[in-house]
Amino acid sequence: MKKSTRVRIFFERNGFAVCSRLAEILGMKVKSVRLFFIYASFTTLIGGFILYLILAFWIKLKDLVYTKRTSVFDL
């Protein structure tokens, strides 16, 4: 077998059953665990983007408020 096929089979056996194993441990439905992971990934993606926009706006606002003032000694 090719190495890529062996790697794919390894991840299919061990990696794709994360939600079902976690649901068994927690005593929940697999569908609920999968929906949680989907919602959590969208929340972190959108939350990170919103945080980036807030910080960019804050830095721009700080630059507008605190302008460099000329010194008395520059005369």
N, CA, C and O atoms as a Maestro MAE file, in Angstrom:
{
 s_m_m2io_version
 :::
 2.0.0
}

f_m_ct {
 s_m_title
 :::
 protein
 m_atom[300] {
  # First column is atom index #
  i_m_mmod_type
  r_m_x_coord
  r_m_y_coord
  r_m_z_coord
  i_m_residue_number
  s_m_chain_name
  s_m_pdb_residue_name
  s_m_pdb_atom_name
  i_m_atomic_number
  :::
  1 25 0.837 -1.191 0.000 1 A "MET " " N  " 7
  2 3 0.000 0.000 0.000 1 A "MET " " CA " 6
  3 2 0.873 1.241 0.000 1 A "MET " " C  " 6
  4 15 1.991 1.240 0.515 1 A "MET " " O  " 8
  5 25 0.348 2.279 -0.578 2 A "LYS " " N  " 7
  6 3 1.052 3.558 -0.554 2 A "LYS " " CA " 6
  7 2 1.057 4.133 0.856 2 A "LYS " " C  " 6
  8 15 0.207 3.815 1.688 2 A "LYS " " O  " 8
  9 25 2.032 4.978 1.090 3 A "LYS " " N  " 7
  10 3 2.136 5.611 2.407 3 A "LYS " " CA " 6
  11 2 0.964 6.556 2.653 3 A "LYS " " C  " 6
  12 15 0.459 6.639 3.773 3 A "LYS " " O  " 8
  13 25 0.529 7.271 1.610 4 A "SER " " N  " 7
  14 3 -0.597 8.197 1.779 4 A "SER " " CA " 6
  15 2 -1.883 7.452 2.110 4 A "SER " " C  " 6
  16 15 -2.712 7.955 2.868 4 A "SER " " O  " 8
  17 25 -2.058 6.263 1.552 5 A "THR " " N  " 7
  18 3 -3.245 5.473 1.845 5 A "THR " " CA " 6
  19 2 -3.214 4.981 3.285 5 A "THR " " C  " 6
  20 15 -4.242 4.970 3.963 5 A "THR " " O  " 8
  21 25 -2.026 4.569 3.756 6 A "ARG " " N  " 7
  22 3 -1.910 4.129 5.139 6 A "ARG " " CA " 6
  23 2 -2.183 5.276 6.116 6 A "ARG " " C  " 6
  24 15 -2.820 5.084 7.151 6 A "ARG " " O  " 8
  25 25 -1.701 6.447 5.779 7 A "VAL " " N  " 7
  26 3 -1.947 7.608 6.645 7 A "VAL " " CA " 6
  27 2 -3.433 7.938 6.675 7 A "VAL " " C  " 6
  28 15 -3.982 8.233 7.736 7 A "VAL " " O  " 8
  29 25 -4.085 7.891 5.522 8 A "ARG " " N  " 7
  30 3 -5.517 8.178 5.457 8 A "ARG " " CA " 6
  31 2 -6.318 7.168 6.266 8 A "ARG " " C  " 6
  32 15 -7.242 7.544 6.987 8 A "ARG " " O  " 8
  33 25 -5.976 5.904 6.155 9 A "ILE " " N  " 7
  34 3 -6.688 4.863 6.902 9 A "ILE " " CA " 6
  35 2 -6.463 5.029 8.406 9 A "ILE " " C  " 6
  36 15 -7.382 4.826 9.199 9 A "ILE " " O  " 8
  37 25 -5.244 5.398 8.794 10 A "PHE " " N  " 7
  38 3 -4.965 5.631 10.212 10 A "PHE " " CA " 6
  39 2 -5.845 6.742 10.769 10 A "PHE " " C  " 6
  40 15 -6.413 6.602 11.853 10 A "PHE " " O  " 8
  41 25 -5.962 7.855 10.024 11 A "PHE " " N  " 7
  42 3 -6.782 8.958 10.516 11 A "PHE " " CA " 6
  43 2 -8.266 8.633 10.458 11 A "PHE " " C  " 6
  44 15 -9.031 9.119 11.291 11 A "PHE " " O  " 8
  45 25 -8.683 7.838 9.511 12 A "GLU " " N  " 7
  46 3 -10.086 7.437 9.467 12 A "GLU " " CA " 6
  47 2 -10.434 6.564 10.664 12 A "GLU " " C  " 6
  48 15 -11.523 6.687 11.223 12 A "GLU " " O  " 8
  49 25 -9.530 5.694 11.058 13 A "ARG " " N  " 7
  50 3 -9.798 4.822 12.202 13 A "ARG " " CA " 6
  51 2 -9.721 5.562 13.527 13 A "ARG " " C  " 6
  52 15 -10.545 5.339 14.413 13 A "ARG " " O  " 8
  53 25 -8.735 6.440 13.666 14 A "ASN " " N  " 7
  54 3 -8.466 7.050 14.971 14 A "ASN " " CA " 6
  55 2 -8.941 8.487 15.108 14 A "ASN " " C  " 6
  56 15 -9.306 8.905 16.207 14 A "ASN " " O  " 8
  57 25 -8.948 9.245 14.038 15 A "GLY " " N  " 7
  58 3 -9.222 10.664 14.151 15 A "GLY " " CA " 6
  59 2 -10.665 11.071 13.985 15 A "GLY " " C  " 6
  60 15 -11.114 12.030 14.612 15 A "GLY " " O  " 8
  61 25 -11.396 10.364 13.155 16 A "PHE " " N  " 7
  62 3 -12.747 10.797 12.845 16 A "PHE " " CA " 6
  63 2 -13.773 10.357 13.872 16 A "PHE " " C  " 6
  64 15 -14.938 10.743 13.771 16 A "PHE " " O  " 8
  65 25 -13.383 9.565 14.851 17 A "ALA " " N  " 7
  66 3 -14.321 9.094 15.859 17 A "ALA " " CA " 6
  67 2 -14.238 9.931 17.139 17 A "ALA " " C  " 6
  68 15 -14.675 9.489 18.201 17 A "ALA " " O  " 8
  69 25 -13.689 11.113 17.039 18 A "VAL " " N  " 7
  70 3 -13.516 11.949 18.227 18 A "VAL " " CA " 6
  71 2 -14.862 12.329 18.820 18 A "VAL " " C  " 6
  72 15 -15.056 12.217 20.030 18 A "VAL " " O  " 8
  73 25 -15.774 12.767 18.005 19 A "CYS " " N  " 7
  74 3 -17.082 13.195 18.515 19 A "CYS " " CA " 6
  75 2 -17.850 12.034 19.128 19 A "CYS " " C  " 6
  76 15 -18.491 12.196 20.167 19 A "CYS " " O  " 8
  77 25 -17.793 10.874 18.503 20 A "SER " " N  " 7
  78 3 -18.528 9.734 19.054 20 A "SER " " CA " 6
  79 2 -17.905 9.248 20.355 20 A "SER " " C  " 6
  80 15 -18.624 8.876 21.282 20 A "SER " " O  " 8
  81 25 -16.580 9.244 20.434 21 A "ARG " " N  " 7
  82 3 -15.936 8.838 21.690 21 A "ARG " " CA " 6
  83 2 -16.220 9.846 22.800 21 A "ARG " " C  " 6
  84 15 -16.495 9.463 23.937 21 A "ARG " " O  " 8
  85 25 -16.152 11.117 22.470 22 A "LEU " " N  " 7
  86 3 -16.437 12.155 23.464 22 A "LEU " " CA " 6
  87 2 -17.887 12.083 23.925 22 A "LEU " " C  " 6
  88 15 -18.176 12.288 25.104 22 A "LEU " " O  " 8
  89 25 -18.797 11.794 23.005 23 A "ALA " " N  " 7
  90 3 -20.212 11.666 23.366 23 A "ALA " " CA " 6
  91 2 -20.439 10.458 24.271 23 A "ALA " " C  " 6
  92 15 -21.260 10.510 25.187 23 A "ALA " " O  " 8
  93 25 -19.716 9.379 24.018 24 A "GLU " " N  " 7
  94 3 -19.841 8.217 24.894 24 A "GLU " " CA " 6
  95 2 -19.363 8.527 26.307 24 A "GLU " " C  " 6
  96 15 -19.998 8.142 27.289 24 A "GLU " " O  " 8
  97 25 -18.232 9.230 26.396 25 A "ILE " " N  " 7
  98 3 -17.676 9.556 27.709 25 A "ILE " " CA " 6
  99 2 -18.610 10.483 28.476 25 A "ILE " " C  " 6
  100 15 -18.821 10.300 29.675 25 A "ILE " " O  " 8
  101 25 -19.172 11.481 27.789 26 A "LEU " " N  " 7
  102 3 -20.029 12.461 28.447 26 A "LEU " " CA " 6
  103 2 -21.471 12.005 28.592 26 A "LEU " " C  " 6
  104 15 -22.243 12.621 29.326 26 A "LEU " " O  " 8
  105 25 -21.846 10.929 27.898 27 A "GLY " " N  " 7
  106 3 -23.220 10.439 27.963 27 A "GLY " " CA " 6
  107 2 -24.188 11.321 27.202 27 A "GLY " " C  " 6
  108 15 -25.326 11.516 27.628 27 A "GLY " " O  " 8
  109 25 -23.742 11.852 26.081 28 A "MET " " N  " 7
  110 3 -24.568 12.747 25.269 28 A "MET " " CA " 6
  111 2 -24.803 12.121 23.903 28 A "MET " " C  " 6
  112 15 -24.230 11.085 23.567 28 A "MET " " O  " 8
  113 25 -25.662 12.775 23.123 29 A "LYS " " N  " 7
  114 3 -25.853 12.354 21.739 29 A "LYS " " CA " 6
  115 2 -24.692 12.858 20.892 29 A "LYS " " C  " 6
  116 15 -24.148 13.931 21.154 29 A "LYS " " O  " 8
  117 25 -24.313 12.088 19.881 30 A "VAL " " N  " 7
  118 3 -23.208 12.467 19.000 30 A "VAL " " CA " 6
  119 2 -23.569 13.732 18.224 30 A "VAL " " C  " 6
  120 15 -22.711 14.579 17.973 30 A "VAL " " O  " 8
  121 25 -24.819 13.853 17.853 31 A "LYS " " N  " 7
  122 3 -25.264 15.023 17.089 31 A "LYS " " CA " 6
  123 2 -25.056 16.315 17.894 31 A "LYS " " C  " 6
  124 15 -24.663 17.339 17.335 31 A "LYS " " O  " 8
  125 25 -25.316 16.264 19.184 32 A "SER " " N  " 7
  126 3 -25.139 17.446 20.028 32 A "SER " " CA " 6
  127 2 -23.674 17.848 20.129 32 A "SER " " C  " 6
  128 15 -23.349 19.035 20.113 32 A "SER " " O  " 8
  129 25 -22.799 16.867 20.231 33 A "VAL " " N  " 7
  130 3 -21.364 17.161 20.321 33 A "VAL " " CA " 6
  131 2 -20.870 17.761 19.017 33 A "VAL " " C  " 6
  132 15 -20.097 18.719 19.031 33 A "VAL " " O  " 8
  133 25 -21.302 17.214 17.900 34 A "ARG " " N  " 7
  134 3 -20.888 17.753 16.594 34 A "ARG " " CA " 6
  135 2 -21.394 19.172 16.399 34 A "ARG " " C  " 6
  136 15 -20.658 20.030 15.910 34 A "ARG " " O  " 8
  137 25 -22.646 19.432 16.776 35 A "LEU " " N  " 7
  138 3 -23.184 20.786 16.655 35 A "LEU " " CA " 6
  139 2 -22.418 21.763 17.542 35 A "LEU " " C  " 6
  140 15 -22.193 22.910 17.156 35 A "LEU " " O  " 8
  141 25 -22.017 21.309 18.733 36 A "PHE " " N  " 7
  142 3 -21.225 22.171 19.605 36 A "PHE " " CA " 6
  143 2 -19.912 22.560 18.933 36 A "PHE " " C  " 6
  144 15 -19.528 23.730 18.965 36 A "PHE " " O  " 8
  145 25 -19.218 21.599 18.325 37 A "PHE " " N  " 7
  146 3 -17.955 21.894 17.660 37 A "PHE " " CA " 6
  147 2 -18.155 22.842 16.479 37 A "PHE " " C  " 6
  148 15 -17.325 23.721 16.246 37 A "PHE " " O  " 8
  149 25 -19.231 22.676 15.741 38 A "ILE " " N  " 7
  150 3 -19.514 23.568 14.613 38 A "ILE " " CA " 6
  151 2 -19.781 24.987 15.109 38 A "ILE " " C  " 6
  152 15 -19.218 25.949 14.586 38 A "ILE " " O  " 8
  153 25 -20.640 25.115 16.119 39 A "TYR " " N  " 7
  154 3 -20.947 26.440 16.659 39 A "TYR " " CA " 6
  155 2 -19.728 27.091 17.292 39 A "TYR " " C  " 6
  156 15 -19.528 28.297 17.152 39 A "TYR " " O  " 8
  157 25 -18.914 26.307 17.984 40 A "ALA " " N  " 7
  158 3 -17.713 26.852 18.623 40 A "ALA " " CA " 6
  159 2 -16.717 27.352 17.584 40 A "ALA " " C  " 6
  160 15 -16.081 28.387 17.788 40 A "ALA " " O  " 8
  161 25 -16.572 26.635 16.476 41 A "SER " " N  " 7
  162 3 -15.625 27.094 15.454 41 A "SER " " CA " 6
  163 2 -16.120 28.367 14.771 41 A "SER " " C  " 6
  164 15 -15.315 29.252 14.481 41 A "SER " " O  " 8
  165 25 -17.418 28.483 14.509 42 A "PHE " " N  " 7
  166 3 -17.929 29.721 13.929 42 A "PHE " " CA " 6
  167 2 -17.795 30.882 14.920 42 A "PHE " " C  " 6
  168 15 -17.468 32.001 14.525 42 A "PHE " " O  " 8
  169 25 -18.046 30.619 16.193 43 A "THR " " N  " 7
  170 3 -17.958 31.670 17.206 43 A "THR " " CA " 6
  171 2 -16.535 32.190 17.338 43 A "THR " " C  " 6
  172 15 -16.322 33.399 17.420 43 A "THR " " O  " 8
  173 25 -15.565 31.293 17.360 44 A "THR " " N  " 7
  174 3 -14.182 31.742 17.490 44 A "THR " " CA " 6
  175 2 -13.709 32.468 16.240 44 A "THR " " C  " 6
  176 15 -12.943 33.427 16.330 44 A "THR " " O  " 8
  177 25 -14.157 32.019 15.084 45 A "LEU " " N  " 7
  178 3 -13.773 32.692 13.843 45 A "LEU " " CA " 6
  179 2 -14.346 34.103 13.795 45 A "LEU " " C  " 6
  180 15 -13.621 35.061 13.527 45 A "LEU " " O  " 8
  181 25 -15.627 34.233 14.052 46 A "ILE " " N  " 7
  182 3 -16.279 35.543 14.003 46 A "ILE " " CA " 6
  183 2 -15.815 36.416 15.167 46 A "ILE " " C  " 6
  184 15 -15.612 37.619 14.997 46 A "ILE " " O  " 8
  185 25 -15.644 35.817 16.352 47 A "GLY " " N  " 7
  186 3 -15.193 36.576 17.517 47 A "GLY " " CA " 6
  187 2 -13.799 37.146 17.328 47 A "GLY " " C  " 6
  188 15 -13.526 38.278 17.726 47 A "GLY " " O  " 8
  189 25 -12.917 36.364 16.723 48 A "GLY " " N  " 7
  190 3 -11.569 36.848 16.454 48 A "GLY " " CA " 6
  191 2 -11.554 37.994 15.468 48 A "GLY " " C  " 6
  192 15 -10.790 38.947 15.625 48 A "GLY " " O  " 8
  193 25 -12.395 37.905 14.452 49 A "PHE " " N  " 7
  194 3 -12.486 38.979 13.461 49 A "PHE " " CA " 6
  195 2 -13.047 40.254 14.085 49 A "PHE " " C  " 6
  196 15 -12.560 41.349 13.804 49 A "PHE " " O  " 8
  197 25 -14.061 40.117 14.923 50 A "ILE " " N  " 7
  198 3 -14.645 41.286 15.588 50 A "ILE " " CA " 6
  199 2 -13.638 41.913 16.552 50 A "ILE " " C  " 6
  200 15 -13.530 43.137 16.628 50 A "ILE " " O  " 8
  201 25 -12.903 41.080 17.283 51 A "LEU " " N  " 7
  202 3 -11.862 41.589 18.178 51 A "LEU " " CA " 6
  203 2 -10.788 42.341 17.397 51 A "LEU " " C  " 6
  204 15 -10.307 43.382 17.844 51 A "LEU " " O  " 8
  205 25 -10.413 41.819 16.237 52 A "TYR " " N  " 7
  206 3 -9.434 42.493 15.380 52 A "TYR " " CA " 6
  207 2 -9.946 43.866 14.943 52 A "TYR " " C  " 6
  208 15 -9.197 44.842 14.976 52 A "TYR " " O  " 8
  209 25 -11.191 43.950 14.541 53 A "LEU " " N  " 7
  210 3 -11.758 45.230 14.113 53 A "LEU " " CA " 6
  211 2 -11.831 46.227 15.272 53 A "LEU " " C  " 6
  212 15 -11.560 47.413 15.081 53 A "LEU " " O  " 8
  213 25 -12.193 45.762 16.463 54 A "ILE " " N  " 7
  214 3 -12.261 46.649 17.620 54 A "ILE " " CA " 6
  215 2 -10.881 47.197 17.959 54 A "ILE " " C  " 6
  216 15 -10.735 48.390 18.222 54 A "ILE " " O  " 8
  217 25 -9.866 46.333 17.956 55 A "LEU " " N  " 7
  218 3 -8.513 46.790 18.264 55 A "LEU " " CA " 6
  219 2 -7.980 47.750 17.205 55 A "LEU " " C  " 6
  220 15 -7.299 48.720 17.538 55 A "LEU " " O  " 8
  221 25 -8.280 47.492 15.941 56 A "ALA " " N  " 7
  222 3 -7.840 48.401 14.883 56 A "ALA " " CA " 6
  223 2 -8.508 49.764 15.029 56 A "ALA " " C  " 6
  224 15 -7.858 50.794 14.854 56 A "ALA " " O  " 8
  225 25 -9.792 49.777 15.346 57 A "PHE " " N  " 7
  226 3 -10.498 51.033 15.552 57 A "PHE " " CA " 6
  227 2 -9.938 51.779 16.758 57 A "PHE " " C  " 6
  228 15 -9.796 53.001 16.723 57 A "PHE " " O  " 8
  229 25 -9.622 51.049 17.822 58 A "TRP " " N  " 7
  230 3 -9.086 51.648 19.035 58 A "TRP " " CA " 6
  231 2 -7.721 52.287 18.780 58 A "TRP " " C  " 6
  232 15 -7.447 53.385 19.266 58 A "TRP " " O  " 8
  233 25 -6.876 51.612 18.028 59 A "ILE " " N  " 7
  234 3 -5.555 52.169 17.714 59 A "ILE " " CA " 6
  235 2 -5.693 53.403 16.828 59 A "ILE " " C  " 6
  236 15 -4.986 54.390 17.030 59 A "ILE " " O  " 8
  237 25 -6.588 53.360 15.857 60 A "LYS " " N  " 7
  238 3 -6.814 54.521 14.988 60 A "LYS " " CA " 6
  239 2 -7.345 55.696 15.799 60 A "LYS " " C  " 6
  240 15 -6.926 56.836 15.598 60 A "LYS " " O  " 8
  241 25 -8.266 55.418 16.715 61 A "LEU " " N  " 7
  242 3 -8.819 56.475 17.554 61 A "LEU " " CA " 6
  243 2 -7.749 57.053 18.468 61 A "LEU " " C  " 6
  244 15 -7.710 58.265 18.678 61 A "LEU " " O  " 8
  245 25 -6.892 56.219 19.006 62 A "LYS " " N  " 7
  246 3 -5.799 56.690 19.863 62 A "LYS " " CA " 6
  247 2 -4.859 57.600 19.077 62 A "LYS " " C  " 6
  248 15 -4.402 58.617 19.598 62 A "LYS " " O  " 8
  249 25 -4.570 57.241 17.831 63 A "ASP " " N  " 7
  250 3 -3.701 58.076 17.009 63 A "ASP " " CA " 6
  251 2 -4.347 59.418 16.686 63 A "ASP " " C  " 6
  252 15 -3.647 60.421 16.554 63 A "ASP " " O  " 8
  253 25 -5.650 59.452 16.560 64 A "LEU " " N  " 7
  254 3 -6.326 60.714 16.285 64 A "LEU " " CA " 6
  255 2 -6.365 61.618 17.511 64 A "LEU " " C  " 6
  256 15 -6.273 62.839 17.384 64 A "LEU " " O  " 8
  257 25 -6.501 61.030 18.694 65 A "VAL " " N  " 7
  258 3 -6.616 61.818 19.915 65 A "VAL " " CA " 6
  259 2 -5.252 62.308 20.379 65 A "VAL " " C  " 6
  260 15 -5.089 63.482 20.711 65 A "VAL " " O  " 8
  261 25 -4.287 61.421 20.401 66 A "TYR " " N  " 7
  262 3 -2.960 61.774 20.887 66 A "TYR " " CA " 6
  263 2 -2.051 62.126 19.717 66 A "TYR " " C  " 6
  264 15 -1.298 61.283 19.230 66 A "TYR " " O  " 8
  265 25 -2.121 63.338 19.284 67 A "THR " " N  " 7
  266 3 -1.224 63.783 18.222 67 A "THR " " CA " 6
  267 2 0.060 64.287 18.838 67 A "THR " " C  " 6
  268 15 0.074 64.720 19.991 67 A "THR " " O  " 8
  269 25 1.125 64.234 18.088 68 A "LYS " " N  " 7
  270 3 2.406 64.668 18.612 68 A "LYS " " CA " 6
  271 2 2.402 66.190 18.710 68 A "LYS " " C  " 6
  272 15 2.139 66.901 17.740 68 A "LYS " " O  " 8
  273 25 2.694 66.649 19.883 69 A "ARG " " N  " 7
  274 3 2.695 68.083 20.108 69 A "ARG " " CA " 6
  275 2 4.137 68.604 19.997 69 A "ARG " " C  " 6
  276 15 5.098 67.926 20.363 69 A "ARG " " O  " 8
  277 25 4.243 69.781 19.498 70 A "THR " " N  " 7
  278 3 5.587 70.362 19.374 70 A "THR " " CA " 6
  279 2 6.093 70.748 20.743 70 A "THR " " C  " 6
  280 15 5.327 71.150 21.619 70 A "THR " " O  " 8
  281 25 7.362 70.624 20.910 71 A "SER " " N  " 7
  282 3 7.996 70.942 22.196 71 A "SER " " CA " 6
  283 2 8.284 72.431 22.255 71 A "SER " " C  " 6
  284 15 8.409 73.099 21.228 71 A "SER " " O  " 8
  285 25 8.384 72.926 23.446 72 A "VAL " " N  " 7
  286 3 8.745 74.316 23.653 72 A "VAL " " CA " 6
  287 2 10.182 74.554 23.206 72 A "VAL " " C  " 6
  288 15 10.535 75.647 22.765 72 A "VAL " " O  " 8
  289 25 10.983 73.542 23.324 73 A "PHE " " N  " 7
  290 3 12.399 73.677 23.007 73 A "PHE " " CA " 6
  291 2 12.689 73.581 21.517 73 A "PHE " " C  " 6
  292 15 13.838 73.761 21.116 73 A "PHE " " O  " 8
  293 25 11.679 73.299 20.668 74 A "ASP " " N  " 7
  294 3 11.881 73.228 19.225 74 A "ASP " " CA " 6
  295 2 11.894 74.595 18.568 74 A "ASP " " C  " 6
  296 15 12.131 74.685 17.364 74 A "ASP " " O  " 8
  297 25 11.659 75.619 19.287 75 A "LEU " " N  " 7
  298 3 11.605 76.970 18.713 75 A "LEU " " CA " 6
  299 2 12.941 77.412 18.321 75 A "LEU " " C  " 6
  300 15 13.101 78.524 17.818 75 A "LEU " " O  " 8
  :::
 }
 m_bond[299] {
  # First column is bond index #
  i_m_from
  i_m_to
  i_m_order
  :::
  1 1 2 1
  2 2 3 1
  3 3 4 2
  4 3 5 1
  5 5 6 1
  6 6 7 1
  7 7 8 2
  8 7 9 1
  9 9 10 1
  10 10 11 1
  11 11 12 2
  12 11 13 1
  13 13 14 1
  14 14 15 1
  15 15 16 2
  16 15 17 1
  17 17 18 1
  18 18 19 1
  19 19 20 2
  20 19 21 1
  21 21 22 1
  22 22 23 1
  23 23 24 2
  24 23 25 1
  25 25 26 1
  26 26 27 1
  27 27 28 2
  28 27 29 1
  29 29 30 1
  30 30 31 1
  31 31 32 2
  32 31 33 1
  33 33 34 1
  34 34 35 1
  35 35 36 2
  36 35 37 1
  37 37 38 1
  38 38 39 1
  39 39 40 2
  40 39 41 1
  41 41 42 1
  42 42 43 1
  43 43 44 2
  44 43 45 1
  45 45 46 1
  46 46 47 1
  47 47 48 2
  48 47 49 1
  49 49 50 1
  50 50 51 1
  51 51 52 2
  52 51 53 1
  53 53 54 1
  54 54 55 1
  55 55 56 2
  56 55 57 1
  57 57 58 1
  58 58 59 1
  59 59 60 2
  60 59 61 1
  61 61 62 1
  62 62 63 1
  63 63 64 2
  64 63 65 1
  65 65 66 1
  66 66 67 1
  67 67 68 2
  68 67 69 1
  69 69 70 1
  70 70 71 1
  71 71 72 2
  72 71 73 1
  73 73 74 1
  74 74 75 1
  75 75 76 2
  76 75 77 1
  77 77 78 1
  78 78 79 1
  79 79 80 2
  80 79 81 1
  81 81 82 1
  82 82 83 1
  83 83 84 2
  84 83 85 1
  85 85 86 1
  86 86 87 1
  87 87 88 2
  88 87 89 1
  89 89 90 1
  90 90 91 1
  91 91 92 2
  92 91 93 1
  93 93 94 1
  94 94 95 1
  95 95 96 2
  96 95 97 1
  97 97 98 1
  98 98 99 1
  99 99 100 2
  100 99 101 1
  101 101 102 1
  102 102 103 1
  103 103 104 2
  104 103 105 1
  105 105 106 1
  106 106 107 1
  107 107 108 2
  108 107 109 1
  109 109 110 1
  110 110 111 1
  111 111 112 2
  112 111 113 1
  113 113 114 1
  114 114 115 1
  115 115 116 2
  116 115 117 1
  117 117 118 1
  118 118 119 1
  119 119 120 2
  120 119 121 1
  121 121 122 1
  122 122 123 1
  123 123 124 2
  124 123 125 1
  125 125 126 1
  126 126 127 1
  127 127 128 2
  128 127 129 1
  129 129 130 1
  130 130 131 1
  131 131 132 2
  132 131 133 1
  133 133 134 1
  134 134 135 1
  135 135 136 2
  136 135 137 1
  137 137 138 1
  138 138 139 1
  139 139 140 2
  140 139 141 1
  141 141 142 1
  142 142 143 1
  143 143 144 2
  144 143 145 1
  145 145 146 1
  146 146 147 1
  147 147 148 2
  148 147 149 1
  149 149 150 1
  150 150 151 1
  151 151 152 2
  152 151 153 1
  153 153 154 1
  154 154 155 1
  155 155 156 2
  156 155 157 1
  157 157 158 1
  158 158 159 1
  159 159 160 2
  160 159 161 1
  161 161 162 1
  162 162 163 1
  163 163 164 2
  164 163 165 1
  165 165 166 1
  166 166 167 1
  167 167 168 2
  168 167 169 1
  169 169 170 1
  170 170 171 1
  171 171 172 2
  172 171 173 1
  173 173 174 1
  174 174 175 1
  175 175 176 2
  176 175 177 1
  177 177 178 1
  178 178 179 1
  179 179 180 2
  180 179 181 1
  181 181 182 1
  182 182 183 1
  183 183 184 2
  184 183 185 1
  185 185 186 1
  186 186 187 1
  187 187 188 2
  188 187 189 1
  189 189 190 1
  190 190 191 1
  191 191 192 2
  192 191 193 1
  193 193 194 1
  194 194 195 1
  195 195 196 2
  196 195 197 1
  197 197 198 1
  198 198 199 1
  199 199 200 2
  200 199 201 1
  201 201 202 1
  202 202 203 1
  203 203 204 2
  204 203 205 1
  205 205 206 1
  206 206 207 1
  207 207 208 2
  208 207 209 1
  209 209 210 1
  210 210 211 1
  211 211 212 2
  212 211 213 1
  213 213 214 1
  214 214 215 1
  215 215 216 2
  216 215 217 1
  217 217 218 1
  218 218 219 1
  219 219 220 2
  220 219 221 1
  221 221 222 1
  222 222 223 1
  223 223 224 2
  224 223 225 1
  225 225 226 1
  226 226 227 1
  227 227 228 2
  228 227 229 1
  229 229 230 1
  230 230 231 1
  231 231 232 2
  232 231 233 1
  233 233 234 1
  234 234 235 1
  235 235 236 2
  236 235 237 1
  237 237 238 1
  238 238 239 1
  239 239 240 2
  240 239 241 1
  241 241 242 1
  242 242 243 1
  243 243 244 2
  244 243 245 1
  245 245 246 1
  246 246 247 1
  247 247 248 2
  248 247 249 1
  249 249 250 1
  250 250 251 1
  251 251 252 2
  252 251 253 1
  253 253 254 1
  254 254 255 1
  255 255 256 2
  256 255 257 1
  257 257 258 1
  258 258 259 1
  259 259 260 2
  260 259 261 1
  261 261 262 1
  262 262 263 1
  263 263 264 2
  264 263 265 1
  265 265 266 1
  266 266 267 1
  267 267 268 2
  268 267 269 1
  269 269 270 1
  270 270 271 1
  271 271 272 2
  272 271 273 1
  273 273 274 1
  274 274 275 1
  275 275 276 2
  276 275 277 1
  277 277 278 1
  278 278 279 1
  279 279 280 2
  280 279 281 1
  281 281 282 1
  282 282 283 1
  283 283 284 2
  284 283 285 1
  285 285 286 1
  286 286 287 1
  287 287 288 2
  288 287 289 1
  289 289 290 1
  290 290 291 1
  291 291 292 2
  292 291 293 1
  293 293 294 1
  294 294 295 1
  295 295 296 2
  296 295 297 1
  297 297 298 1
  298 298 299 1
  299 299 300 2
  :::
 }
}
